[in-house]
């Protein structure tokens, strides 16, 4: 479970379970909701029209008590049946008009708000793709999923209902109170008696509900993470018989979320008890006072009926205050959670200036022009430590200097946890170096746009990731937009992945989520094919043959040698057979490159390398750092 999201200008709350700070003391509900304005601006005219229609509908409803007053003091008092039927017709028309206007309001907001939600979700997805790997290392996927689903649903519901009705009901209450005061100001003051206690209750409720709403939404994210991990790891759970323990973990989180939701329900029940009971008591008091006034002759029966009818018409706007405030608080919390992700700094080329400052005027090829054509891949005094590493801890990589010449393949060997995978991840800038620099043909990688850099460098990871797409689509992901069947066939041949042609629909076969319909070796060969399909200038392979049997490995190695002859490659290797693919070998130990040479040279001259190649790596002491 993650602990702290990537630092931003405004640090985001911890996305871990039950760890969010009390937002009531940190942010204003209105200020949070105002951040939605850029998304709402394109549909503001339609939302404004919907609000005006809603206000008109509510005002039409307030005309009904005035018609009742006319009927009671007129046709009813005069025993005029024709007048009564006319009044009934007026009431029917007013009721139909009110219903049609509210229907029109709903129609006005439905389509644009669905578009707002879709736009926010698309922006979130694009932003997630641009965030650095370090961000995704620290955030649970369930927390991100809940922001793109549950939170955005809450925001759409807020824009569709509470946003409009906070205005509509507010105007309705003001107009209704004005009508009551005009009818009889003494009765109006009686009905207004509970206003101050209700406002105080709402202020207390808003503060308490804000904290509970944030906790509940974070817990939904934690629960989503558990469900996702259980689905993706179902083979492990079943294989080790851990379904009961996973069920217990899920039950505990569900029970915690249930308790939080019940806390929300208790707060809602408390405010409803206040905003329903006090106005009802005020209406009852007004009925008693009004009846006495009618008996005394100081008030007409029609006026009392109109007054009470207006008061009853205001029950819904007043009683809705509770859940409108609750939905607004949940929307404000959802907005904060959404922008916690959107505020995180994306991968940009901004690091280039700092990198050039560190590197000064150094030029890899020594001619001062910075082009360094044909210089290959260089690591110059590279240091790296993870941003979440404890203060004062040593860097995982320290003063790494390594030069891979053009067209040369270099094997990277080291004990488990020595940082081999991390070093390879620095080349395509999946992580940023802490200091020093990396150059490709003399060009600092931070001076290149990520798009250009990653078009030059292809990667294949030890854990192959395939997507819910066809075999061909997965492989061609590593090539340009104009790549086709010829490039696909060549890449499959290099990776010895011709099994793809024998699948039910050939290379058009869907591989399923995570490619789990294929064996581990098949997935790894498709990942290797994806790395080589674009004939990259630089190739970074992280133990690409670990899941292959010896016969398939030998065939892949034979085909891969042809690819390596025309590219500059860095290959993480654990087995001698993989090491033999490379021209030279670099030994990574203690976060530094301690030896470089051919396989045979290092076997003769370096005891640590000879020990690693002897197959006893498992007895090595782990290096400092987390070895990611």
ChimeraX attribute file (.defattr): number of C-alpha atoms within 10 A of each C-alpha:
attribute: neighborCount
match mode: 1-to-1
recipient: residues
	/A:1	15
	/A:2	15
	/A:3	15
	/A:4	17
	/A:5	23
	/A:6	23
	/A:7	15
	/A:8	12
	/A:9	8
	/A:10	9
	/A:11	13
	/A:12	20
	/A:13	18
	/A:14	18
	/A:15	25
	/A:16	20
	/A:17	20
	/A:18	16
	/A:19	15
	/A:20	17
	/A:21	14
	/A:22	17
	/A:23	21
	/A:24	18
	/A:25	10
	/A:26	8
	/A:27	13
	/A:28	13
	/A:29	21
	/A:30	11
	/A:31	10
	/A:32	17
	/A:33	20
	/A:34	13
	/A:35	14
	/A:36	17
	/A:37	11
	/A:38	10
	/A:39	15
	/A:40	19
	/A:41	12
	/A:42	12
	/A:43	17
	/A:44	13
	/A:45	11
	/A:46	18
	/A:47	23
	/A:48	14
	/A:49	15
	/A:50	23
	/A:51	23
	/A:52	17
	/A:53	22
	/A:54	25
	/A:55	23
	/A:56	19
	/A:57	24
	/A:58	25
	/A:59	18
	/A:60	17
	/A:61	22
	/A:62	23
	/A:63	16
	/A:64	22
	/A:65	24
	/A:66	20
	/A:67	17
	/A:68	23
	/A:69	20
	/A:70	20
	/A:71	22
	/A:72	22
	/A:73	15
	/A:74	16
	/A:75	17
	/A:76	16
	/A:77	12
	/A:78	12
	/A:79	11
	/A:80	12
	/A:81	11
	/A:82	10
	/A:83	16
	/A:84	19
	/A:85	13
	/A:86	13
	/A:87	20
	/A:88	15
	/A:89	12
	/A:90	15
	/A:91	18
	/A:92	13
	/A:93	13
	/A:94	19
	/A:95	16
	/A:96	12
	/A:97	16
	/A:98	21
	/A:99	16
	/A:100	14
	/A:101	21
	/A:102	19
	/A:103	14
	/A:104	16
	/A:105	23
	/A:106	17
	/A:107	12
	/A:108	19
	/A:109	21
	/A:110	14
	/A:111	12
	/A:112	19
	/A:113	22
	/A:114	14
	/A:115	15
	/A:116	22
	/A:117	22
	/A:118	15
	/A:119	13
	/A:120	17
	/A:121	17
	/A:122	13
	/A:123	14
	/A:124	19
	/A:125	14
	/A:126	12
	/A:127	17
	/A:128	18
	/A:129	13
	/A:130	14
	/A:131	19
	/A:132	19
	/A:133	16
	/A:134	16
	/A:135	18
	/A:136	16
	/A:137	13
	/A:138	17
	/A:139	20
	/A:140	21
	/A:141	20
	/A:142	23
	/A:143	23
	/A:144	23
	/A:145	16
	/A:146	24
	/A:147	27
	/A:148	22
	/A:149	12
	/A:150	14
	/A:151	25
	/A:152	22
	/A:153	16
	/A:154	21
	/A:155	27
	/A:156	19
	/A:157	18
	/A:158	22
	/A:159	21
	/A:160	21
	/A:161	16
	/A:162	21
	/A:163	18
	/A:164	21
	/A:165	21
	/A:166	18
	/A:167	15
	/A:168	22
	/A:169	21
	/A:170	16
	/A:171	17
	/A:172	25
	/A:173	22
	/A:174	12
	/A:175	17
	/A:176	22
	/A:177	21
	/A:178	13
	/A:179	21
	/A:180	24
	/A:181	17
	/A:182	13
	/A:183	17
	/A:184	15
	/A:185	14
	/A:186	15
	/A:187	24
	/A:188	21
	/A:189	15
	/A:190	18
	/A:191	25
	/A:192	15
	/A:193	14
	/A:194	18
	/A:195	13
	/A:196	10
	/A:197	12
	/A:198	19
	/A:199	12
	/A:200	10
	/A:201	16
	/A:202	19
	/A:203	11
	/A:204	11
	/A:205	18
	/A:206	19
	/A:207	16
	/A:208	16
	/A:209	23
	/A:210	24
	/A:211	20
	/A:212	22
	/A:213	25
	/A:214	27
	/A:215	22
	/A:216	22
	/A:217	26
	/A:218	27
	/A:219	27
	/A:220	23
	/A:221	24
	/A:222	27
	/A:223	24
	/A:224	20
	/A:225	20
	/A:226	21
	/A:227	15
	/A:228	15
	/A:229	13
	/A:230	17
	/A:231	11
	/A:232	14
	/A:233	12
	/A:234	14
	/A:235	11
	/A:236	12
	/A:237	16
	/A:238	11
	/A:239	10
	/A:240	9
	/A:241	11
	/A:242	13
	/A:243	15
	/A:244	11
	/A:245	11
	/A:246	15
	/A:247	13
	/A:248	12
	/A:249	14
	/A:250	18
	/A:251	13
	/A:252	13
	/A:253	18
	/A:254	16
	/A:255	12
	/A:256	16
	/A:257	21
	/A:258	14
	/A:259	13
	/A:260	19
	/A:261	17
	/A:262	12
	/A:263	16
	/A:264	20
	/A:265	12
	/A:266	13
	/A:267	19
	/A:268	17
	/A:269	13
	/A:270	14
	/A:271	21
	/A:272	21
	/A:273	13
	/A:274	18
	/A:275	23
	/A:276	17
	/A:277	14
	/A:278	18
	/A:279	24
	/A:280	17
	/A:281	15
	/A:282	20
	/A:283	22
	/A:284	15
	/A:285	15
	/A:286	22
	/A:287	19
	/A:288	12
	/A:289	16
	/A:290	24
	/A:291	16
	/A:292	13
	/A:293	16
	/A:294	15
	/A:295	12
	/A:296	10
	/A:297	10
	/A:298	10
	/A:299	16
	/A:300	18
	/A:301	19
	/A:302	22
	/A:303	22
	/A:304	25
	/A:305	20
	/A:306	26
	/A:307	30
	/A:308	21
	/A:309	18
	/A:310	23
	/A:311	25
	/A:312	15
	/A:313	19
	/A:314	22
	/A:315	16
	/A:316	13
	/A:317	20
	/A:318	19
	/A:319	18
	/A:320	18
	/A:321	21
	/A:322	25
	/A:323	15
	/A:324	18
	/A:325	20
	/A:326	22
	/A:327	21
	/A:328	26
	/A:329	28
	/A:330	25
	/A:331	28
	/A:332	30
	/A:333	29
	/A:334	27
	/A:335	22
	/A:336	24
	/A:337	24
	/A:338	21
	/A:339	17
	/A:340	21
	/A:341	21
	/A:342	17
	/A:343	17
	/A:344	22
	/A:345	16
	/A:346	14
	/A:347	19
	/A:348	14
	/A:349	13
	/A:350	11
	/A:351	15
	/A:352	16
	/A:353	12
	/A:354	13
	/A:355	20
	/A:356	16
	/A:357	10
	/A:358	13
	/A:359	15
	/A:360	9
	/A:361	12
	/A:362	14
	/A:363	17
	/A:364	22
	/A:365	16
	/A:366	12
	/A:367	10
	/A:368	11
	/A:369	13
	/A:370	16
	/A:371	17
	/A:372	19
	/A:373	13
	/A:374	13
	/A:375	19
	/A:376	23
	/A:377	24
	/A:378	23
	/A:379	20
	/A:380	18
	/A:381	16
	/A:382	21
	/A:383	22
	/A:384	23
	/A:385	21
	/A:386	18
	/A:387	11
	/A:388	12
	/A:389	13
	/A:390	9
	/A:391	7
	/A:392	6
	/A:393	10
	/A:394	14
	/A:395	17
	/A:396	25
	/A:397	28
	/A:398	19
	/A:399	17
	/A:400	20
	/A:401	17
	/A:402	19
	/A:403	17
	/A:404	21
	/A:405	16
	/A:406	19
	/A:407	19
	/A:408	20
	/A:409	26
	/A:410	28
	/A:411	28
	/A:412	26
	/A:413	25
	/A:414	24
	/A:415	25
	/A:416	20
	/A:417	21
	/A:418	25
	/A:419	26
	/A:420	26
	/A:421	20
	/A:422	20
	/A:423	24
	/A:424	22
	/A:425	20
	/A:426	18
	/A:427	27
	/A:428	21
	/A:429	18
	/A:430	16
	/A:431	19
	/A:432	21
	/A:433	22
	/A:434	16
	/A:435	18
	/A:436	19
	/A:437	24
	/A:438	25
	/A:439	21
	/A:440	27
	/A:441	20
	/A:442	22
	/A:443	23
	/A:444	21
	/A:445	24
	/A:446	24
	/A:447	17
	/A:448	15
	/A:449	15
	/A:450	17
	/A:451	9
	/A:452	10
	/A:453	18
	/A:454	18
	/A:455	18
	/A:456	16
	/A:457	21
	/A:458	25
	/A:459	25
	/A:460	24
	/A:461	20
	/A:462	17
	/A:463	15
	/A:464	18
	/A:465	16
	/A:466	22
	/A:467	15
	/A:468	14
	/A:469	16
	/A:470	19
	/A:471	25
	/A:472	22
	/A:473	18
	/A:474	21
	/A:475	26
	/A:476	24
	/A:477	15
	/A:478	25
	/A:479	20
	/A:480	11
	/A:481	8
	/A:482	7
	/A:483	14
	/A:484	12
	/A:485	11
	/A:486	9
	/A:487	19
	/A:488	22
	/A:489	19
	/A:490	16
	/A:491	28
	/A:492	25
	/A:493	18
	/A:494	23
	/A:495	28
	/A:496	24
	/A:497	23
	/A:498	19
	/A:499	14
	/A:500	19
	/A:501	15
	/A:502	10
	/A:503	14
	/A:504	10
	/A:505	12
	/A:506	15
	/A:507	23
	/A:508	15
	/A:509	17
	/A:510	20
	/A:511	21
	/A:512	15
	/A:513	13
	/A:514	15
	/A:515	22
	/A:516	16
	/A:517	12
	/A:518	13
	/A:519	11
	/A:520	15
	/A:521	19
	/A:522	22
	/A:523	23
	/A:524	27
	/A:525	31
	/A:526	27
	/A:527	27
	/A:528	30
	/A:529	27
	/A:530	26
	/A:531	26
	/A:532	30
	/A:533	25
	/A:534	22
	/A:535	21
	/A:536	22
	/A:537	19
	/A:538	28
	/A:539	23
	/A:540	24
	/A:541	22
	/A:542	23
	/A:543	23
	/A:544	24
	/A:545	26
	/A:546	18
	/A:547	18
	/A:548	16
	/A:549	10
	/A:550	12
	/A:551	9
	/A:552	17
	/A:553	20
	/A:554	16
	/A:555	14
	/A:556	20
	/A:557	21
	/A:558	15
	/A:559	15
	/A:560	19
	/A:561	15
	/A:562	11
	/A:563	18
	/A:564	23
	/A:565	14
	/A:566	16
	/A:567	19
	/A:568	23
	/A:569	30
	/A:570	26
	/A:571	27
	/A:572	26
	/A:573	25
	/A:574	22
	/A:575	16
	/A:576	14
	/A:577	15
	/A:578	19
	/A:579	23
	/A:580	18
	/A:581	19
	/A:582	22
	/A:583	18
	/A:584	20
	/A:585	27
	/A:586	26
	/A:587	23
	/A:588	22
	/A:589	21
	/A:590	20
	/A:591	25
	/A:592	21
	/A:593	19
	/A:594	13
	/A:595	17
	/A:596	19
	/A:597	17
	/A:598	17
	/A:599	20
	/A:600	12
	/A:601	12
	/A:602	19
	/A:603	17
	/A:604	10
	/A:605	12
	/A:606	15
	/A:607	11
	/A:608	18
	/A:609	23
	/A:610	16
	/A:611	15
	/A:612	22
	/A:613	19
	/A:614	12
	/A:615	12
	/A:616	11
	/A:617	16
	/A:618	10
	/A:619	11
	/A:620	13
	/A:621	10
	/A:622	14
	/A:623	17
	/A:624	16
	/A:625	19
	/A:626	13
	/A:627	17
	/A:628	14
